[in-house]
Amino acid sequence: MTADISILDLFLQASLLVKLVMLTLLGMSIASWAMIIKRSKVLSQASKDAESFEDKFWSGTDLSQLYQKVKARKDDIGGTEEIFYAGFTEFARLRKSNANSPAYIMEGTGRAMRVSVAREVDELETSLPFLATVGSISPYIGLFGTVWGIMHAFIALGEVKQATLSMVAPGIAEALIATAMGLFAAIPAVMAYNRLSNKVSKLEHTYATFSEEFHSILHRQAMAGRDSANKE
């Protein structure tokens, strides 16, 4: 309790600029923790959803039936489901008018899935740039507050005839709190950024792999459709 009171006292005694620095760092820390918690939940759910849909996809169910189920709730889908929906929709559209051109069909289908993968990855990366920014600039903001606070302390010290450690120590202590707060904001942000970026990379690999596998399946269907059309 005493430590809490002393830290509060040091904050209240700090200059206006140092107070603003501390409050800024506190706000950045709170915002980054909120984003860390939210992104962790989103990425964990995305991993579960991807695994669940791939289980359905590889269970042997008819792709047209699976597509209809996904289409029925297209406003609530994401991840591999969104990639599947985008790819199959484009495949079905192109196949109606270009049954004898598998290359053209698959080019358009592949493009649609690549765009879908890019959009899904962009969505997963939401807030990560902010965490990277907090992790990189917070120590410097804290250091700026510390330097300013120490300058303020020494200027005040120069105005007295006899200087003692007890006179300068509080000013230096309140200035150093800014550096501590900068590190307090930066360290969790950097750790979370690395961890969440790794999760995003794994999901991106999952999406890309699924897209390639699905593309191969559709390519076989396109070739079979062309052969059937030629026989007729």
Buried (B, 14 or more C-beta within 10 A) or exposed (E): EEEEEEBEEBBEEBBEBBBEBBEBBBEBBEBBBEBBEEBBEBBEEBBEBBEEBBEBBEEEEEBEEBBEEBEEEEEEBBBBBBBBBBBBBBBBBBBEEBBEBBEBBBEBBBEBBBEBBEBBBEBBBEBBEBBBBBBEBBBEBBBBBBBBBBEBBEEBBEEEEEEEEEEBEBBBBBBBBBBBBBBBBBEBBBEBBEBBBEBBEEBBEBBBEBBEEBBEEBBEBBBEBBEEEEEE
